[in-house]
Amino acid sequence: MIIGCASIVFLGRVGQATSSTGTNFEFSAITGCIVGGTSTLGGSGTIIGAIIGTIMMASLDNGMSLLNLGTTYQYLIKGLVLLGAVAIDISSKRK
């Protein structure tokens, strides 16, 4: 149901729908959830944290687009953010 609502909002924003619409959004969604505190080791995470992490990733995406960074650099920065979040998660679980 939530995907349907998000699809309608995205369709209104873009103005068209194709079979490839929304491709590569999953990376930003997963990164947002992990940045928001969802553990990669399982067992913990909150909806509020996932929403906050996703808003942070959307802000990062928007900022990089406004700076006219190339797609390669955008994925590189998002990947580094993901690696940092996973490293912090794993190091906090070891203690």
DRENSE-806362 format. One line per 8 residues: their letters; for each residue y, z, x of C-alpha. Coordinates in steps of 0.5 Angstrom, whole numbers, plus 500, padded with zeros to 3 digits. Example, Ala and Ser with C-alpha at 12.3 -4.5 7.8 and 13.67 -1.06 7.14 Angstrom:
% DRENSE-806362
as> 491:516:525  498:514:527
% end
This chain:
% DRENSE-806362
miigcasi> 500:500:500  505:502:506  503:495:509  505:491:503  512:495:502  513:493:510  511:486:509  516:485:503
vflgrvgq> 521:488:507  520:484:513  519:478:509  526:479:506  529:480:513  526:474:516  526:469:510  519:466:511
atsstgtn> 512:468:512  507:465:516  500:467:518  503:469:525  508:473:522  508:480:525  504:478:531  505:483:537
fefsaitg> 508:488:533  501:493:534  503:494:541  510:497:539  507:501:533  501:504:538  506:506:543  511:509:538
civggtst> 505:513:535  503:515:542  511:517:544  511:521:538  506:526:540  499:523:538  494:525:543  490:519:546
lggsgtii> 484:524:547  484:525:539  485:531:535  492:532:534  499:528:532  503:529:526  506:524:521  513:526:523
gaiigtim> 512:525:530  509:518:529  515:516:525  520:519:531  516:515:536  516:509:532  524:509:531  525:511:539
masldngm> 521:504:540  525:500:535  531:503:538  529:501:545  527:494:542  533:493:539  537:495:545  533:490:550
sllnlgtt> 534:485:545  542:486:545  542:486:553  538:479:552  532:481:556  527:476:557  520:478:553  516:479:560
yqylikgl> 521:484:562  521:487:555  513:488:555  514:491:562  519:496:560  515:498:553  508:498:558  511:503:562
vllgavai> 514:507:557  506:507:554  504:509:561  509:515:562  507:517:555  499:517:556  500:520:563  504:526:560
disskrk> 499:527:554  493:527:559  497:532:564  499:537:558  491:537:556  489:539:563  492:545:563
% end
